[in-house]
């Protein structure tokens, strides 16, 4: 029986974007269901193995609808490499406001931008939870550029110039964590994860090393097996057969 994952987002655009990624990555290994809080009537119960949610403000909505054994996981996001190139034409010394769900997530997005080498822009973090004083100081100061990461109708700030970096992608580490947590990680996912990492701004050197080590080990293992004339059965302690090679 397939494990069930429910994605809970604030608005429909976010749900559609992240559900597309989840379907492409997990394909038919999981049952995937998406909901959004702004404008959709939610079921009284969220019957699933894991709820993946996009913002902490959704937790009070989710908690009464799940059992104590249901796993909860906050969706971590990373920026997309090609979208970051939009910042290349900003002149050195540009002062900008980065607006996101919360000030905390805005700071996280800024750290990713700086890690990718875009250090010619000075950023001020701003979120939907920012105080009116913080908002006024950010939008009425020396800042002339507003940088947003998708968000659709959730954007409540404006400046003379706006750059939209598009919806951030699901962190590759998050996809791996889901696969391991729900015990559905397989050989096909290894290759998809390697390809997906190249798409994001997160280098993920650790996860790349992990995956490549696995693939190289499997390749060597397969070579040894092919050199043997006898068949091989690989099974667990409980007798369940995990691999079968050769003729029997």
C-alpha positions as CSV (number, residue, x, y, z in Angstrom):
1,X,0.0,0.0,0.0
2,X,1.4,3.4,-1.0
3,X,2.3,5.9,1.7
4,X,0.2,9.2,1.5
5,X,1.8,12.6,1.6
6,X,-0.3,15.8,1.9
7,X,1.2,19.1,0.9
8,X,-0.4,22.1,2.7
9,X,0.3,25.6,1.2
10,X,-1.0,29.1,1.9
11,X,-2.2,29.8,-1.6
12,X,-3.1,27.8,-4.7
13,X,-0.2,29.0,-6.8
14,X,2.3,27.7,-4.3
15,X,0.5,24.4,-4.0
16,X,0.4,23.9,-7.7
17,X,4.1,24.7,-8.1
18,X,5.3,22.3,-5.3
19,X,2.9,19.5,-6.2
20,X,4.3,19.5,-9.7
21,X,7.8,18.9,-8.3
22,X,6.6,16.2,-6.0
23,X,4.8,14.4,-8.7
24,X,7.8,14.5,-11.1
25,X,10.2,13.3,-8.4
26,X,8.1,10.6,-6.6
27,X,6.0,9.6,-9.6
28,X,3.9,6.6,-8.6
29,X,5.7,5.7,-5.4
30,X,3.5,7.9,-3.2
31,X,-0.1,9.0,-3.1
32,X,0.2,12.8,-3.3
33,X,-2.6,15.3,-2.2
34,X,-2.4,19.1,-2.1
35,X,-4.4,21.7,-0.2
36,X,-4.2,25.5,0.2
37,X,-5.5,27.5,3.2
38,X,-6.4,30.7,1.4
39,X,-9.8,30.1,-0.2
40,X,-10.1,26.3,0.0
41,X,-12.4,24.5,2.3
42,X,-10.2,22.0,4.1
43,X,-11.3,18.5,5.2
44,X,-11.9,18.0,9.0
45,X,-9.2,15.2,9.0
46,X,-5.9,15.0,7.1
47,X,-5.4,11.3,6.8
48,X,-1.9,10.7,5.7
49,X,1.6,9.5,6.7
50,X,3.2,12.9,6.3
51,X,2.1,16.5,6.1
52,X,4.6,18.8,4.2
53,X,3.7,22.4,5.0
54,X,5.1,25.6,3.5
55,X,4.9,28.0,6.4
56,X,4.8,27.9,10.2
57,X,1.6,29.9,10.2
58,X,-0.2,26.8,8.8
59,X,0.7,24.6,11.9
60,X,-2.4,25.8,14.0
61,X,-4.6,24.8,11.0
62,X,-2.9,21.4,10.5
63,X,-2.6,20.3,14.2
64,X,-6.3,19.7,14.9
65,X,-6.7,17.7,11.7
66,X,-4.0,15.1,12.2
67,X,-3.3,12.3,14.6
68,X,-0.4,12.3,17.1
69,X,1.5,9.7,14.9
70,X,1.3,11.8,11.7
71,X,4.7,13.2,10.6
72,X,5.0,17.0,10.1
73,X,7.7,18.5,8.0
74,X,8.4,22.1,7.0
75,X,9.1,22.5,3.3
76,X,12.5,24.0,2.9
77,X,13.1,26.0,-0.2
78,X,16.1,26.9,-2.4
79,X,16.5,29.4,-5.2
80,X,16.7,28.4,-8.9
81,X,20.0,29.0,-10.6
82,X,18.7,30.5,-13.8
83,X,16.4,32.9,-12.0
84,X,19.3,34.3,-9.9
85,X,20.9,35.6,-13.1
86,X,18.3,38.4,-13.1
87,X,20.3,40.0,-10.3
88,X,23.5,40.2,-12.5
89,X,22.5,43.5,-14.1
90,X,22.0,45.4,-10.8
91,X,24.7,48.0,-10.4
92,X,27.2,47.6,-7.5
93,X,25.9,49.2,-4.3
94,X,22.2,48.6,-5.1
95,X,20.1,48.6,-2.0
96,X,17.2,46.1,-2.1
97,X,14.4,44.7,0.0
98,X,13.9,40.9,-0.2
99,X,10.3,40.1,0.7
100,X,9.2,36.6,1.7
101,X,6.7,34.7,3.9
102,X,8.5,35.8,7.0
103,X,11.5,37.9,8.0
104,X,13.3,34.6,8.9
105,X,12.7,33.0,5.5
106,X,13.7,36.3,3.8
107,X,17.0,36.2,5.7
108,X,17.5,32.6,4.6
109,X,16.9,33.5,0.9
110,X,19.3,36.4,1.2
111,X,22.0,34.0,2.6
112,X,21.5,31.8,-0.5
113,X,21.9,34.8,-2.8
114,X,25.1,35.8,-1.1
115,X,26.4,32.3,-1.1
116,X,25.9,32.2,-4.9
117,X,28.2,35.2,-5.3
118,X,25.7,38.1,-5.7
119,X,27.4,40.3,-3.1
120,X,27.1,43.6,-5.0
121,X,23.6,44.1,-3.6
122,X,22.8,45.1,0.0
123,X,19.6,43.4,1.2
124,X,17.1,44.2,3.9
125,X,14.8,41.3,4.9
126,X,11.1,41.9,5.0
127,X,8.2,39.4,5.7
128,X,4.5,39.4,6.0
129,X,5.1,39.2,9.8
130,X,7.3,42.3,9.9
131,X,6.1,45.1,12.2
132,X,4.8,48.3,10.7
133,X,7.9,50.2,11.9
134,X,10.2,47.7,10.1
135,X,8.1,47.8,7.0
136,X,8.1,51.6,6.9
137,X,11.8,51.8,7.5
138,X,12.5,49.3,4.7
139,X,10.2,50.8,2.1
140,X,10.8,54.5,2.8
141,X,14.5,54.3,3.2
142,X,17.3,54.2,0.6
143,X,16.1,51.0,-1.0
144,X,15.0,51.2,-4.6
145,X,14.6,47.5,-5.5
146,X,12.1,45.0,-4.3
147,X,13.1,41.3,-4.8
148,X,10.4,38.7,-4.4
149,X,10.4,34.9,-4.7
150,X,7.1,34.1,-6.4
151,X,4.5,34.5,-3.6
152,X,1.7,35.7,-6.0
153,X,-1.0,37.6,-4.1
154,X,0.9,37.4,-0.9
155,X,3.2,40.3,-1.9
156,X,2.2,43.3,0.1
157,X,5.2,45.6,-0.5
158,X,6.2,47.8,-3.4
159,X,9.2,49.8,-4.5
160,X,10.1,51.6,-7.8
161,X,11.6,48.4,-9.3
162,X,10.7,44.8,-8.7
163,X,12.6,41.6,-9.6
164,X,10.7,38.3,-9.2
165,X,13.0,35.3,-8.9
166,X,10.1,33.0,-9.4
167,X,8.9,30.3,-7.0
168,X,11.8,28.8,-5.0
169,X,12.3,25.1,-5.5
170,X,11.9,22.4,-2.9
171,X,15.3,21.8,-1.2
172,X,16.9,18.6,-2.6
173,X,17.7,17.5,0.9
174,X,14.0,17.7,1.7
175,X,13.1,15.4,-1.2
176,X,15.7,12.9,0.1
177,X,14.4,13.2,3.7
178,X,10.8,12.5,2.5
179,X,11.9,9.5,0.5
180,X,13.8,8.0,3.5
181,X,11.1,8.9,6.0
182,X,8.4,7.2,3.9
183,X,10.8,4.4,2.9
184,X,10.3,4.8,-0.8
185,X,13.8,5.8,-2.0
186,X,14.9,3.7,-5.0
187,X,17.4,3.6,-7.8
188,X,15.4,5.9,-10.1
189,X,15.2,8.6,-7.5
190,X,19.0,8.6,-7.2
191,X,19.3,9.8,-10.8
192,X,16.4,12.2,-10.6
193,X,17.9,13.8,-7.4
194,X,21.3,14.3,-9.1
195,X,19.6,16.0,-12.0
196,X,17.4,18.1,-9.7
197,X,20.4,19.4,-7.7
198,X,21.9,20.9,-10.9
199,X,18.7,22.9,-11.3
200,X,18.9,24.6,-7.8
201,X,21.2,27.2,-6.4
202,X,22.1,24.9,-3.5
203,X,25.4,23.1,-4.3
204,X,24.6,20.2,-1.8
205,X,28.1,18.8,-2.0
206,X,27.3,16.4,0.8
207,X,24.3,14.9,-0.9
208,X,26.1,14.8,-4.2
209,X,28.9,12.8,-2.7
210,X,26.4,10.5,-1.0
211,X,24.6,9.8,-4.2
212,X,27.6,9.4,-6.4
213,X,29.2,7.0,-3.8
214,X,26.0,4.9,-3.9
215,X,25.9,4.8,-7.7
216,X,29.6,3.9,-8.0
217,X,29.2,1.1,-5.4
218,X,26.2,-0.2,-7.3
219,X,28.2,-0.1,-10.6
220,X,31.1,-2.1,-9.1
221,X,28.7,-4.5,-7.4
222,X,26.9,-5.1,-10.8
223,X,30.2,-5.7,-12.5
224,X,31.2,-8.4,-10.0
225,X,27.8,-10.1,-10.3
226,X,28.0,-10.2,-14.1
227,X,31.4,-12.0,-13.9
228,X,29.9,-14.8,-11.8
229,X,28.4,-17.9,-13.5
230,X,26.1,-18.8,-10.6
231,X,22.9,-17.0,-9.6
232,X,22.8,-14.8,-6.5
233,X,19.9,-14.1,-4.1
234,X,20.2,-11.2,-1.7
235,X,17.7,-11.3,1.2
236,X,17.0,-9.8,4.6
237,X,17.0,-11.5,7.9
238,X,13.2,-12.0,7.7
239,X,13.6,-13.9,4.4
240,X,12.4,-11.1,2.1
241,X,14.3,-11.2,-1.2
242,X,15.7,-7.8,-2.1
243,X,17.7,-8.7,-5.3
244,X,17.9,-11.6,-7.7
245,X,20.7,-12.0,-10.2
246,X,21.4,-14.7,-12.8
247,X,19.5,-17.9,-13.6
248,X,18.1,-20.3,-11.0
